[in-house]
Amino acid sequence: MKAPYKNAIRSRKLLREALISLLSKKQISDISVTEIVELAGINRGTFYNHYNNPLDILDEIREELTEKLSLVLSTISKNSNIDELLDKINEYFLENEEDYRVIVKAIPYSAVEKMKHNFIEEITKINLHGISPVSIYFVVDGLVGLYLDYLKNNLPFTYSDIIKSTKTIVHKLFD
């Protein structure tokens, strides 16, 4: 009974890896199921046992990343300071940078907006030191825009520059 479960996990992993590989070369709209299954080394039937189309795989990856971020944010208490929050967020993005770099070029903007709103909800739940919802939206919008530009365009500054500047700006806003 366990073998099909392990096979299903393996198949999904292979399909995801194939899609990510293809996304590094082309747009999601230009990727066919045939390309994915050939690269994954599995048959079309297996693909359709798990997904309806390539966008379903991308959506699953996006949902997984959103869940991981929620878990990270759930470890932050209301007694934490802003630096702890920023460190956790930056650590999370650094650990998942490769996945984000691939999917950010492929997912529709509406999916980015959904992720951003989930992020805002999680930050609002934490509500460090009574920061106003408007301030949370302002900072999150800025951070999301910065990360998107960094991931899409390989901007001329490093990830550590982002972390350092983010902390400086947030401290000026909230201290």
Secondary structure, DSSP 8 states (H G I E B T S, - for coil): -HHHHHHHHHHHHHHHHHHHHHHTTS-GGG--HHHHHHHHT--HHHHHHH-SSHHHHHHHHHHHHHHHHHHHHHT--TTS-HHHHHHHHHHHHHHTHHHHHHHTTTS-HHHHHHHHHHHHHHHHHH-GGG--HHHHHHHHHHHHHHHHHHHHH--SS-HHHHHHHHHHHHHHHH-
